[in-house]
Amino acid sequence: MSVDVSELTQKQEEAILALLTQPSVEKAAAAVEVAPRTLYRWLNEPVFDQAYRKARRAAFGQTIARLQQASSTAATLLLKMIVDINAPASTRVRAADIVLDKAGKAIEPEDIEARLSALERGAEESKRR
């Protein structure tokens, strides 16, 4: 079901923003000058709840995009730490462990895709027989 934000009041739209930026429902309510009970009641209303969840997904999507943008810098830092002879051995080992762990996990989806493709081909061949 699609959310029609036009059904929300200006105060409810402000409350959604406050919920995304404040550390608690009580502080969000104070930021938009409504009682916490009112904000809790709104959270139980389907349209408000859906709009809030949609806003949370959008905000989280932006966070993930920022992390993806920084991933190249993070990888460069890890690789520099591995070869930095002045870094403590424990730091170098930890950086190497992280690189190996992430590289191994990156292969897993490819392996799953290859296995799935093989299963699909096998299923198609058995249908033809």
N, C-alpha and C positions, 0 to 999 in steps of 0.2 A: 504494500500500500504506500503510495507516494504521499509525502508530507506537503500540505498546503500551508506555508508559513504565513499567508495572508490571514489565516485564522488566529494567529497569535497577536496579542496586544503589543504595543511598543515596550511596555514594562516587561512582558514575558521574553521578548527578544533580548532586552538588556540583561535579564536574569540568565539566559542561556550563555551569553558572553561572560557574565560574572562567574557562573559555574565552571567555565573553562579556565578562568584566570585566578580564582580564589581557592585557598586550600581547604575550605569546608563549605557546606551548605549554609551554615549560620553566617559566615563571612560574606558569602555571595548574596544572601538575603539582605544583610546590612548595606552592602555596596549599592544595591538597587532600591533600598529603603522600603522593603516589604518584610513582613513577619516571616520567620523561618517556617512556621506552620503553613503559610501561604505557598512558599516555595516547595515544600514537601507535597502539598496538595497538587500543585501544578505538575510535579514530577510523576504523579499518578494519573494524570490526564493523558490519554493516548496521543493527541496531536502534539502536545508539549514534549512528551517523552520521546516521540519519534524525531522531532526537530532537534532536541538535545543530543540524541544518539547520532543523528546525521552530522551535526556540528562537531561532535567528538571524533567521529571517523575522519572528517575533513582535517581537523587539527592534527590528528595522529598521522594522517597521510603526509602532511607537511613536515612533521618531525622525521618520519622515515626518509623522506626526500633529502632533508638536510644531512642525515647520517650517511646516506648513499653518496652525497657530494663529498663528504669528508673521508670516505673510505680509502681513496687513493693516498691521501696524506697519512692516514693511519698505517696503511701498508708500507709506505716509504719509511715511516718512523720505526716500525718493527724491523724492517730489513737493515736500517742503519744501526739499530741497537745490536743486532746479531753480529755485525762486523766491527763494532766499536771495541777495540782492545782495551780502552780505558774504562768501559762499563763493567760493573761487577759481574762476575761469572753467573750469579743467580739471575740477574736481569737478562743476560744474553740467552741463558737456557730458557727462561720463561718466554722471551720473545720468539725463540725458535719453536718452542712447544705450541705457542699460539698459531704461528704460521703453518706448522704441520697439521694442527687440528683443523683449522679453517680450510686449508687446501683439501684435506681428506673429506670434509663435509661437503665441499663444493662438488666433488665427484659423485657423491651419492645420488643426487637427482638424475645425473646422466646415466648411471647404472640402472636406476629404476626405470627410466624411459626406455633404455635398450631392452630390459627384461619385459616390459609391458608390450613393446613393439613385437618382440619374438612371440609372446603369448597370443597377441592379436593375429599375427601371421599364421600361427598354428591353428587357431580357431577357424580362420578363413579356409585353410586347407582342409580341415576336417569337415567343414560344411560342404565343400565341393565333392567330397567322396561319397 
